[in-house]
Amino acid sequence: MKYRSQVISRDVLIAALTDNIHTFDPHRLDSLIHRLRRKVLASAGQPLPLNVVHGAGYLLAED
């Protein structure tokens, strides 16, 4: 939420999840985001406004 409307790189997100980014499988981040989107949709009834910016990272869009 702190970086809302700013593209956050995959590396920054991975660094927030683990101490060693070199051993973290980047596909695991995709799985985590997929599950997060599914859980938010199920509980809130609305999709998570988290968009992929290809080649750059993820963007949490404004409402």
N, CA, C, O and CB atoms as a CASP TS submission, in Angstrom:
PFRMAT TS
TARGET T0000
AUTHOR 0000-0000-0000
METHOD Language model
MODEL 1
PARENT N/A
ATOM      1  N   MET     1       0.823  -1.191   0.000  1.00  0.00           N
ATOM      2  CA  MET     1       0.000   0.000   0.000  1.00  0.00           C
ATOM      3  C   MET     1       0.872   1.262   0.000  1.00  0.00           C
ATOM      4  O   MET     1       0.465   2.306  -0.509  1.00  0.00           O
ATOM      5  CB  MET     1      -0.939  -0.006   1.210  1.00  0.00           C
ATOM      6  N   LYS     2       2.055   1.156   0.567  1.00  0.00           N
ATOM      7  CA  LYS     2       2.955   2.300   0.627  1.00  0.00           C
ATOM      8  C   LYS     2       3.346   2.780  -0.765  1.00  0.00           C
ATOM      9  O   LYS     2       3.555   3.975  -0.973  1.00  0.00           O
ATOM     10  CB  LYS     2       4.199   1.948   1.424  1.00  0.00           C
ATOM     11  N   TYR     3       3.446   1.863  -1.713  1.00  0.00           N
ATOM     12  CA  TYR     3       3.881   2.192  -3.067  1.00  0.00           C
ATOM     13  C   TYR     3       2.741   2.106  -4.069  1.00  0.00           C
ATOM     14  O   TYR     3       2.969   1.793  -5.238  1.00  0.00           O
ATOM     15  CB  TYR     3       5.004   1.271  -3.492  1.00  0.00           C
ATOM     16  N   ARG     4       1.534   2.376  -3.635  1.00  0.00           N
ATOM     17  CA  ARG     4       0.365   2.323  -4.501  1.00  0.00           C
ATOM     18  C   ARG     4       0.577   3.221  -5.718  1.00  0.00           C
ATOM     19  O   ARG     4       1.073   4.341  -5.596  1.00  0.00           O
ATOM     20  CB  ARG     4      -0.905   2.743  -3.729  1.00  0.00           C
ATOM     21  N   SER     5       0.204   2.727  -6.870  1.00  0.00           N
ATOM     22  CA  SER     5       0.336   3.426  -8.162  1.00  0.00           C
ATOM     23  C   SER     5       1.778   3.553  -8.634  1.00  0.00           C
ATOM     24  O   SER     5       2.070   4.347  -9.529  1.00  0.00           O
ATOM     25  CB  SER     5      -0.273   4.804  -8.063  1.00  0.00           C
ATOM     26  N   GLN     6       2.680   2.780  -8.042  1.00  0.00           N
ATOM     27  CA  GLN     6       4.069   2.732  -8.492  1.00  0.00           C
ATOM     28  C   GLN     6       4.387   1.286  -8.867  1.00  0.00           C
ATOM     29  O   GLN     6       3.973   0.353  -8.181  1.00  0.00           O
ATOM     30  CB  GLN     6       5.055   3.267  -7.384  1.00  0.00           C
ATOM     31  N   VAL     7       5.119   1.113  -9.951  1.00  0.00           N
ATOM     32  CA  VAL     7       5.520  -0.231 -10.363  1.00  0.00           C
ATOM     33  C   VAL     7       6.612  -0.720  -9.407  1.00  0.00           C
ATOM     34  O   VAL     7       7.616  -0.041  -9.189  1.00  0.00           O
ATOM     35  CB  VAL     7       6.022  -0.245 -11.856  1.00  0.00           C
ATOM     36  N   ILE     8       6.397  -1.902  -8.848  1.00  0.00           N
ATOM     37  CA  ILE     8       7.359  -2.533  -7.951  1.00  0.00           C
ATOM     38  C   ILE     8       7.940  -3.733  -8.696  1.00  0.00           C
ATOM     39  O   ILE     8       7.200  -4.585  -9.187  1.00  0.00           O
ATOM     40  CB  ILE     8       6.690  -2.964  -6.580  1.00  0.00           C
ATOM     41  N   SER     9       9.243  -3.791  -8.774  1.00  0.00           N
ATOM     42  CA  SER     9       9.881  -4.874  -9.518  1.00  0.00           C
ATOM     43  C   SER     9       9.717  -6.204  -8.799  1.00  0.00           C
ATOM     44  O   SER     9       9.521  -6.260  -7.585  1.00  0.00           O
ATOM     45  CB  SER     9      11.362  -4.575  -9.731  1.00  0.00           C
ATOM     46  N   ARG    10       9.802  -7.262  -9.575  1.00  0.00           N
ATOM     47  CA  ARG    10       9.709  -8.619  -9.018  1.00  0.00           C
ATOM     48  C   ARG    10      10.832  -8.848  -8.006  1.00  0.00           C
ATOM     49  O   ARG    10      10.625  -9.508  -6.988  1.00  0.00           O
ATOM     50  CB  ARG    10       9.776  -9.684 -10.148  1.00  0.00           C
ATOM     51  N   ASP    11      12.010  -8.307  -8.283  1.00  0.00           N
ATOM     52  CA  ASP    11      13.144  -8.489  -7.371  1.00  0.00           C
ATOM     53  C   ASP    11      12.879  -7.852  -6.006  1.00  0.00           C
ATOM     54  O   ASP    11      13.241  -8.415  -4.974  1.00  0.00           O
ATOM     55  CB  ASP    11      14.415  -7.895  -7.983  1.00  0.00           C
ATOM     56  N   VAL    12      12.256  -6.694  -6.005  1.00  0.00           N
ATOM     57  CA  VAL    12      11.932  -6.027  -4.738  1.00  0.00           C
ATOM     58  C   VAL    12      10.908  -6.860  -3.960  1.00  0.00           C
ATOM     59  O   VAL    12      11.035  -7.021  -2.746  1.00  0.00           O
ATOM     60  CB  VAL    12      11.383  -4.589  -4.995  1.00  0.00           C
ATOM     61  N   LEU    13       9.912  -7.380  -4.642  1.00  0.00           N
ATOM     62  CA  LEU    13       8.921  -8.217  -3.978  1.00  0.00           C
ATOM     63  C   LEU    13       9.542  -9.489  -3.428  1.00  0.00           C
ATOM     64  O   LEU    13       9.239  -9.900  -2.308  1.00  0.00           O
ATOM     65  CB  LEU    13       7.798  -8.562  -4.937  1.00  0.00           C
ATOM     66  N   ILE    14      10.400 -10.104  -4.204  1.00  0.00           N
ATOM     67  CA  ILE    14      11.068 -11.327  -3.748  1.00  0.00           C
ATOM     68  C   ILE    14      11.957 -11.023  -2.549  1.00  0.00           C
ATOM     69  O   ILE    14      12.008 -11.815  -1.608  1.00  0.00           O
ATOM     70  CB  ILE    14      11.903 -11.957  -4.890  1.00  0.00           C
ATOM     71  N   ALA    15      12.654  -9.898  -2.563  1.00  0.00           N
ATOM     72  CA  ALA    15      13.518  -9.510  -1.444  1.00  0.00           C
ATOM     73  C   ALA    15      12.701  -9.293  -0.169  1.00  0.00           C
ATOM     74  O   ALA    15      13.206  -9.501   0.934  1.00  0.00           O
ATOM     75  CB  ALA    15      14.304  -8.233  -1.792  1.00  0.00           C
ATOM     76  N   ALA    16      11.438  -8.873  -0.316  1.00  0.00           N
ATOM     77  CA  ALA    16      10.573  -8.697   0.847  1.00  0.00           C
ATOM     78  C   ALA    16      10.113 -10.032   1.429  1.00  0.00           C
ATOM     79  O   ALA    16       9.700 -10.098   2.587  1.00  0.00           O
ATOM     80  CB  ALA    16       9.366  -7.856   0.473  1.00  0.00           C
ATOM     81  N   LEU    17      10.185 -11.092   0.627  1.00  0.00           N
ATOM     82  CA  LEU    17       9.720 -12.411   1.054  1.00  0.00           C
ATOM     83  C   LEU    17      10.814 -13.305   1.612  1.00  0.00           C
ATOM     84  O   LEU    17      10.528 -14.228   2.374  1.00  0.00           O
ATOM     85  CB  LEU    17       9.072 -13.100  -0.088  1.00  0.00           C
ATOM     86  N   THR    18      12.063 -13.045   1.245  1.00  0.00           N
ATOM     87  CA  THR    18      13.147 -13.954   1.609  1.00  0.00           C
ATOM     88  C   THR    18      14.441 -13.196   1.867  1.00  0.00           C
ATOM     89  O   THR    18      14.622 -12.070   1.405  1.00  0.00           O
ATOM     90  CB  THR    18      13.359 -14.990   0.511  1.00  0.00           C
ATOM     91  N   ASP    19      15.323 -13.821   2.601  1.00  0.00           N
ATOM     92  CA  ASP    19      16.634 -13.228   2.858  1.00  0.00           C
ATOM     93  C   ASP    19      17.611 -13.477   1.709  1.00  0.00           C
ATOM     94  O   ASP    19      18.540 -12.698   1.496  1.00  0.00           O
ATOM     95  CB  ASP    19      17.211 -13.780   4.153  1.00  0.00           C
ATOM     96  N   ASN    20      17.397 -14.560   0.976  1.00  0.00           N
ATOM     97  CA  ASN    20      18.314 -14.918  -0.104  1.00  0.00           C
ATOM     98  C   ASN    20      17.548 -14.967  -1.426  1.00  0.00           C
ATOM     99  O   ASN    20      16.925 -15.977  -1.753  1.00  0.00           O
ATOM    100  CB  ASN    20      19.004 -16.282   0.183  1.00  0.00           C
ATOM    101  N   ILE    21      17.601 -13.881  -2.172  1.00  0.00           N
ATOM    102  CA  ILE    21      16.831 -13.804  -3.418  1.00  0.00           C
ATOM    103  C   ILE    21      17.363 -14.752  -4.483  1.00  0.00           C
ATOM    104  O   ILE    21      16.655 -15.074  -5.437  1.00  0.00           O
ATOM    105  CB  ILE    21      16.842 -12.384  -3.951  1.00  0.00           C
ATOM    106  N   HIS    22      18.596 -15.198  -4.328  1.00  0.00           N
ATOM    107  CA  HIS    22      19.207 -16.053  -5.340  1.00  0.00           C
ATOM    108  C   HIS    22      18.691 -17.492  -5.282  1.00  0.00           C
ATOM    109  O   HIS    22      18.773 -18.216  -6.274  1.00  0.00           O
ATOM    110  CB  HIS    22      20.710 -16.046  -5.177  1.00  0.00           C
ATOM    111  N   THR    23      18.161 -17.910  -4.135  1.00  0.00           N
ATOM    112  CA  THR    23      17.638 -19.273  -4.022  1.00  0.00           C
ATOM    113  C   THR    23      16.118 -19.317  -4.170  1.00  0.00           C
ATOM    114  O   THR    23      15.533 -20.399  -4.199  1.00  0.00           O
ATOM    115  CB  THR    23      18.041 -19.878  -2.685  1.00  0.00           C
ATOM    116  N   PHE    24      15.480 -18.159  -4.263  1.00  0.00           N
ATOM    117  CA  PHE    24      14.016 -18.092  -4.381  1.00  0.00           C
ATOM    118  C   PHE    24      13.615 -18.317  -5.834  1.00  0.00           C
ATOM    119  O   PHE    24      14.119 -17.644  -6.732  1.00  0.00           O
ATOM    120  CB  PHE    24      13.473 -16.720  -3.869  1.00  0.00           C
ATOM    121  N   ASP    25      12.716 -19.258  -6.061  1.00  0.00           N
ATOM    122  CA  ASP    25      12.228 -19.538  -7.411  1.00  0.00           C
ATOM    123  C   ASP    25      11.237 -18.437  -7.813  1.00  0.00           C
ATOM    124  O   ASP    25      10.204 -18.291  -7.161  1.00  0.00           O
ATOM    125  CB  ASP    25      11.555 -20.957  -7.486  1.00  0.00           C
ATOM    126  N   PRO    26      11.520 -17.663  -8.863  1.00  0.00           N
ATOM    127  CA  PRO    26      10.628 -16.574  -9.262  1.00  0.00           C
ATOM    128  C   PRO    26       9.217 -17.032  -9.612  1.00  0.00           C
ATOM    129  O   PRO    26       8.269 -16.255  -9.501  1.00  0.00           O
ATOM    130  CB  PRO    26      11.211 -15.855 -10.434  1.00  0.00           C
ATOM    131  N   HIS    27       9.071 -18.274 -10.028  1.00  0.00           N
ATOM    132  CA  HIS    27       7.729 -18.785 -10.330  1.00  0.00           C
ATOM    133  C   HIS    27       6.891 -18.922  -9.059  1.00  0.00           C
ATOM    134  O   HIS    27       5.661 -18.929  -9.105  1.00  0.00           O
ATOM    135  CB  HIS    27       7.823 -20.143 -11.048  1.00  0.00           C
ATOM    136  N   ARG    28       7.569 -19.029  -7.947  1.00  0.00           N
ATOM    137  CA  ARG    28       6.856 -19.096  -6.669  1.00  0.00           C
ATOM    138  C   ARG    28       6.122 -17.784  -6.403  1.00  0.00           C
ATOM    139  O   ARG    28       5.023 -17.791  -5.847  1.00  0.00           O
ATOM    140  CB  ARG    28       7.835 -19.407  -5.513  1.00  0.00           C
ATOM    141  N   LEU    29       6.721 -16.662  -6.795  1.00  0.00           N
ATOM    142  CA  LEU    29       6.052 -15.367  -6.642  1.00  0.00           C
ATOM    143  C   LEU    29       4.763 -15.342  -7.446  1.00  0.00           C
ATOM    144  O   LEU    29       3.743 -14.849  -6.964  1.00  0.00           O
ATOM    145  CB  LEU    29       6.978 -14.217  -7.082  1.00  0.00           C
ATOM    146  N   ASP    30       4.798 -15.864  -8.660  1.00  0.00           N
ATOM    147  CA  ASP    30       3.589 -15.932  -9.491  1.00  0.00           C
ATOM    148  C   ASP    30       2.503 -16.743  -8.798  1.00  0.00           C
ATOM    149  O   ASP    30       1.333 -16.360  -8.819  1.00  0.00           O
ATOM    150  CB  ASP    30       3.911 -16.547 -10.867  1.00  0.00           C
ATOM    151  N   SER    31       2.875 -17.848  -8.192  1.00  0.00           N
ATOM    152  CA  SER    31       1.916 -18.697  -7.481  1.00  0.00           C
ATOM    153  C   SER    31       1.333 -17.978  -6.272  1.00  0.00           C
ATOM    154  O   SER    31       0.129 -18.050  -6.024  1.00  0.00           O
ATOM    155  CB  SER    31       2.583 -20.002  -7.041  1.00  0.00           C
ATOM    156  N   LEU    32       2.177 -17.291  -5.528  1.00  0.00           N
ATOM    157  CA  LEU    32       1.707 -16.549  -4.361  1.00  0.00           C
ATOM    158  C   LEU    32       0.722 -15.461  -4.755  1.00  0.00           C
ATOM    159  O   LEU    32      -0.297 -15.275  -4.089  1.00  0.00           O
ATOM    160  CB  LEU    32       2.882 -15.939  -3.613  1.00  0.00           C
ATOM    161  N   ILE    33       1.015 -14.748  -5.821  1.00  0.00           N
ATOM    162  CA  ILE    33       0.124 -13.680  -6.280  1.00  0.00           C
ATOM    163  C   ILE    33      -1.188 -14.262  -6.799  1.00  0.00           C
ATOM    164  O   ILE    33      -2.256 -13.697  -6.565  1.00  0.00           O
ATOM    165  CB  ILE    33       0.805 -12.839  -7.378  1.00  0.00           C
ATOM    166  N   HIS    34      -1.109 -15.379  -7.496  1.00  0.00           N
ATOM    167  CA  HIS    34      -2.325 -16.043  -7.980  1.00  0.00           C
ATOM    168  C   HIS    34      -3.231 -16.427  -6.806  1.00  0.00           C
ATOM    169  O   HIS    34      -4.438 -16.189  -6.847  1.00  0.00           O
ATOM    170  CB  HIS    34      -1.964 -17.300  -8.812  1.00  0.00           C
ATOM    171  N   ARG    35      -2.655 -17.011  -5.777  1.00  0.00           N
ATOM    172  CA  ARG    35      -3.455 -17.412  -4.610  1.00  0.00           C
ATOM    173  C   ARG    35      -3.996 -16.196  -3.876  1.00  0.00           C
ATOM    174  O   ARG    35      -5.131 -16.221  -3.401  1.00  0.00           O
ATOM    175  CB  ARG    35      -2.619 -18.271  -3.650  1.00  0.00           C
ATOM    176  N   LEU    36      -3.205 -15.133  -3.773  1.00  0.00           N
ATOM    177  CA  LEU    36      -3.661 -13.905  -3.120  1.00  0.00           C
ATOM    178  C   LEU    36      -4.850 -13.318  -3.865  1.00  0.00           C
ATOM    179  O   LEU    36      -5.839 -12.922  -3.248  1.00  0.00           O
ATOM    180  CB  LEU    36      -2.521 -12.875  -3.040  1.00  0.00           C
ATOM    181  N   ARG    37      -4.758 -13.259  -5.187  1.00  0.00           N
ATOM    182  CA  ARG    37      -5.882 -12.734  -5.983  1.00  0.00           C
ATOM    183  C   ARG    37      -7.144 -13.557  -5.769  1.00  0.00           C
ATOM    184  O   ARG    37      -8.236 -13.006  -5.633  1.00  0.00           O
ATOM    185  CB  ARG    37      -5.521 -12.716  -7.476  1.00  0.00           C
ATOM    186  N   ARG    38      -6.993 -14.875  -5.741  1.00  0.00           N
ATOM    187  CA  ARG    38      -8.141 -15.765  -5.549  1.00  0.00           C
ATOM    188  C   ARG    38      -8.772 -15.562  -4.165  1.00  0.00           C
ATOM    189  O   ARG    38      -9.996 -15.524  -4.045  1.00  0.00           O
ATOM    190  CB  ARG    38      -7.712 -17.235  -5.724  1.00  0.00           C
ATOM    191  N   LYS    39      -7.948 -15.432  -3.130  1.00  0.00           N
ATOM    192  CA  LYS    39      -8.457 -15.235  -1.775  1.00  0.00           C
ATOM    193  C   LYS    39      -9.150 -13.889  -1.618  1.00  0.00           C
ATOM    194  O   LYS    39     -10.192 -13.801  -0.968  1.00  0.00           O
ATOM    195  CB  LYS    39      -7.327 -15.351  -0.770  1.00  0.00           C
ATOM    196  N   VAL    40      -8.586 -12.847  -2.203  1.00  0.00           N
ATOM    197  CA  VAL    40      -9.210 -11.522  -2.123  1.00  0.00           C
ATOM    198  C   VAL    40     -10.555 -11.537  -2.832  1.00  0.00           C
ATOM    199  O   VAL    40     -11.527 -10.986  -2.315  1.00  0.00           O
ATOM    200  CB  VAL    40      -8.291 -10.441  -2.739  1.00  0.00           C
ATOM    201  N   LEU    41     -10.631 -12.150  -3.995  1.00  0.00           N
ATOM    202  CA  LEU    41     -11.888 -12.235  -4.727  1.00  0.00           C
ATOM    203  C   LEU    41     -12.941 -13.005  -3.930  1.00  0.00           C
ATOM    204  O   LEU    41     -14.105 -12.609  -3.884  1.00  0.00           O
ATOM    205  CB  LEU    41     -11.664 -12.899  -6.085  1.00  0.00           C
ATOM    206  N   ALA    42     -12.528 -14.095  -3.310  1.00  0.00           N
ATOM    207  CA  ALA    42     -13.469 -14.915  -2.531  1.00  0.00           C
ATOM    208  C   ALA    42     -13.963 -14.177  -1.293  1.00  0.00           C
ATOM    209  O   ALA    42     -15.142 -14.277  -0.953  1.00  0.00           O
ATOM    210  CB  ALA    42     -12.809 -16.233  -2.117  1.00  0.00           C
ATOM    211  N   SER    43     -13.100 -13.448  -0.620  1.00  0.00           N
ATOM    212  CA  SER    43     -13.511 -12.805   0.630  1.00  0.00           C
ATOM    213  C   SER    43     -14.132 -11.430   0.426  1.00  0.00           C
ATOM    214  O   SER    43     -15.059 -11.058   1.145  1.00  0.00           O
ATOM    215  CB  SER    43     -12.330 -12.681   1.546  1.00  0.00           C
ATOM    216  N   ALA    44     -13.635 -10.673  -0.543  1.00  0.00           N
ATOM    217  CA  ALA    44     -14.132  -9.313  -0.753  1.00  0.00           C
ATOM    218  C   ALA    44     -15.171  -9.222  -1.866  1.00  0.00           C
ATOM    219  O   ALA    44     -15.918  -8.247  -1.951  1.00  0.00           O
ATOM    220  CB  ALA    44     -12.982  -8.396  -1.069  1.00  0.00           C
ATOM    221  N   GLY    45     -15.212 -10.249  -2.717  1.00  0.00           N
ATOM    222  CA  GLY    45     -16.156 -10.219  -3.828  1.00  0.00           C
ATOM    223  C   GLY    45     -15.718  -9.315  -4.962  1.00  0.00           C
ATOM    224  O   GLY    45     -16.473  -9.098  -5.910  1.00  0.00           O
ATOM    225  N   GLN    46     -14.503  -8.783  -4.878  1.00  0.00           N
ATOM    226  CA  GLN    46     -13.957  -7.915  -5.913  1.00  0.00           C
ATOM    227  C   GLN    46     -12.535  -8.360  -6.210  1.00  0.00           C
ATOM    228  O   GLN    46     -11.846  -8.856  -5.319  1.00  0.00           O
ATOM    229  CB  GLN    46     -13.997  -6.417  -5.479  1.00  0.00           C
ATOM    230  N   PRO    47     -12.086  -8.192  -7.441  1.00  0.00           N
ATOM    231  CA  PRO    47     -10.713  -8.584  -7.762  1.00  0.00           C
ATOM    232  C   PRO    47      -9.697  -7.639  -7.115  1.00  0.00           C
ATOM    233  O   PRO    47      -9.969  -6.456  -6.913  1.00  0.00           O
ATOM    234  CB  PRO    47     -10.511  -8.610  -9.282  1.00  0.00           C
ATOM    235  N   LEU    48      -8.551  -8.177  -6.804  1.00  0.00           N
ATOM    236  CA  LEU    48      -7.448  -7.386  -6.279  1.00  0.00           C
ATOM    237  C   LEU    48      -6.913  -6.510  -7.410  1.00  0.00           C
ATOM    238  O   LEU    48      -6.608  -7.026  -8.485  1.00  0.00           O
ATOM    239  CB  LEU    48      -6.321  -8.301  -5.687  1.00  0.00           C
ATOM    240  N   PRO    49      -6.793  -5.202  -7.198  1.00  0.00           N
ATOM    241  CA  PRO    49      -6.327  -4.322  -8.277  1.00  0.00           C
ATOM    242  C   PRO    49      -4.804  -4.356  -8.437  1.00  0.00           C
ATOM    243  O   PRO    49      -4.143  -3.319  -8.457  1.00  0.00           O
ATOM    244  CB  PRO    49      -6.782  -2.889  -8.013  1.00  0.00           C
ATOM    245  N   LEU    50      -4.273  -5.559  -8.548  1.00  0.00           N
ATOM    246  CA  LEU    50      -2.834  -5.764  -8.722  1.00  0.00           C
ATOM    247  C   LEU    50      -2.594  -6.176 -10.162  1.00  0.00           C
ATOM    248  O   LEU    50      -3.021  -7.248 -10.590  1.00  0.00           O
ATOM    249  CB  LEU    50      -2.277  -6.842  -7.725  1.00  0.00           C
ATOM    250  N   ASN    51      -1.917  -5.333 -10.898  1.00  0.00           N
ATOM    251  CA  ASN    51      -1.714  -5.555 -12.327  1.00  0.00           C
ATOM    252  C   ASN    51      -0.259  -5.878 -12.632  1.00  0.00           C
ATOM    253  O   ASN    51       0.655  -5.373 -11.980  1.00  0.00           O
ATOM    254  CB  ASN    51      -2.156  -4.331 -13.125  1.00  0.00           C
ATOM    255  N   VAL    52      -0.061  -6.722 -13.626  1.00  0.00           N
ATOM    256  CA  VAL    52       1.278  -7.043 -14.101  1.00  0.00           C
ATOM    257  C   VAL    52       1.697  -5.972 -15.097  1.00  0.00           C
ATOM    258  O   VAL    52       0.937  -5.608 -15.995  1.00  0.00           O
ATOM    259  CB  VAL    52       1.328  -8.464 -14.747  1.00  0.00           C
ATOM    260  N   VAL    53       2.907  -5.477 -14.927  1.00  0.00           N
ATOM    261  CA  VAL    53       3.506  -4.579 -15.906  1.00  0.00           C
ATOM    262  C   VAL    53       4.655  -5.394 -16.506  1.00  0.00           C
ATOM    263  O   VAL    53       5.732  -5.504 -15.920  1.00  0.00           O
ATOM    264  CB  VAL    53       4.003  -3.183 -15.253  1.00  0.00           C
ATOM    265  N   HIS    54       4.401  -5.955 -17.678  1.00  0.00           N
ATOM    266  CA  HIS    54       5.344  -6.890 -18.284  1.00  0.00           C
ATOM    267  C   HIS    54       6.738  -6.278 -18.431  1.00  0.00           C
ATOM    268  O   HIS    54       6.908  -5.174 -18.948  1.00  0.00           O
ATOM    269  CB  HIS    54       4.829  -7.341 -19.644  1.00  0.00           C
ATOM    270  N   GLY    55       7.711  -7.027 -17.964  1.00  0.00           N
ATOM    271  CA  GLY    55       9.092  -6.593 -18.023  1.00  0.00           C
ATOM    272  C   GLY    55       9.494  -5.632 -16.924  1.00  0.00           C
ATOM    273  O   GLY    55      10.663  -5.257 -16.829  1.00  0.00           O
ATOM    274  N   ALA    56       8.529  -5.221 -16.078  1.00  0.00           N
ATOM    275  CA  ALA    56       8.845  -4.245 -15.035  1.00  0.00           C
ATOM    276  C   ALA    56       8.491  -4.733 -13.633  1.00  0.00           C
ATOM    277  O   ALA    56       9.272  -4.537 -12.701  1.00  0.00           O
ATOM    278  CB  ALA    56       8.121  -2.953 -15.313  1.00  0.00           C
ATOM    279  N   GLY    57       7.332  -5.364 -13.466  1.00  0.00           N
ATOM    280  CA  GLY    57       6.927  -5.823 -12.138  1.00  0.00           C
ATOM    281  C   GLY    57       5.424  -5.789 -11.967  1.00  0.00           C
ATOM    282  O   GLY    57       4.675  -6.182 -12.861  1.00  0.00           O
ATOM    283  N   TYR    58       4.988  -5.312 -10.806  1.00  0.00           N
ATOM    284  CA  TYR    58       3.566  -5.277 -10.466  1.00  0.00           C
ATOM    285  C   TYR    58       3.171  -3.878 -10.038  1.00  0.00           C
ATOM    286  O   TYR    58       3.986  -3.106  -9.534  1.00  0.00           O
ATOM    287  CB  TYR    58       3.239  -6.290  -9.354  1.00  0.00           C
ATOM    288  N   LEU    59       1.897  -3.569 -10.253  1.00  0.00           N
ATOM    289  CA  LEU    59       1.350  -2.261  -9.940  1.00  0.00           C
ATOM    290  C   LEU    59       0.054  -2.458  -9.180  1.00  0.00           C
ATOM    291  O   LEU    59      -0.865  -3.110  -9.675  1.00  0.00           O
ATOM    292  CB  LEU    59       1.125  -1.418 -11.224  1.00  0.00           C
ATOM    293  N   LEU    60      -0.030  -1.892  -7.963  1.00  0.00           N
ATOM    294  CA  LEU    60      -1.274  -1.886  -7.212  1.00  0.00           C
ATOM    295  C   LEU    60      -2.006  -0.610  -7.603  1.00  0.00           C
ATOM    296  O   LEU    60      -1.624   0.489  -7.201  1.00  0.00           O
ATOM    297  CB  LEU    60      -1.025  -1.969  -5.651  1.00  0.00           C
ATOM    298  N   ALA    61      -3.051  -0.773  -8.383  1.00  0.00           N
ATOM    299  CA  ALA    61      -3.741   0.366  -8.978  1.00  0.00           C
ATOM    300  C   ALA    61      -4.600   1.109  -7.957  1.00  0.00           C
ATOM    301  O   ALA    61      -5.012   0.547  -6.942  1.00  0.00           O
ATOM    302  CB  ALA    61      -4.604  -0.098 -10.140  1.00  0.00           C
ATOM    303  N   GLU    62      -4.856   2.370  -8.246  1.00  0.00           N
ATOM    304  CA  GLU    62      -5.775   3.173  -7.437  1.00  0.00           C
ATOM    305  C   GLU    62      -7.180   2.634  -7.598  1.00  0.00           C
ATOM    306  O   GLU    62      -7.494   1.994  -8.601  1.00  0.00           O
ATOM    307  CB  GLU    62      -5.716   4.670  -7.836  1.00  0.00           C
ATOM    308  N   ASP    63      -8.027   2.889  -6.616  1.00  0.00           N
ATOM    309  CA  ASP    63      -9.435   2.458  -6.692  1.00  0.00           C
ATOM    310  C   ASP    63     -10.143   3.179  -7.802  1.00  0.00           C
ATOM    311  O   ASP    63     -11.333   2.953  -8.024  1.00  0.00           O
ATOM    312  CB  ASP    63     -10.163   2.702  -5.366  1.00  0.00           C
TER
END
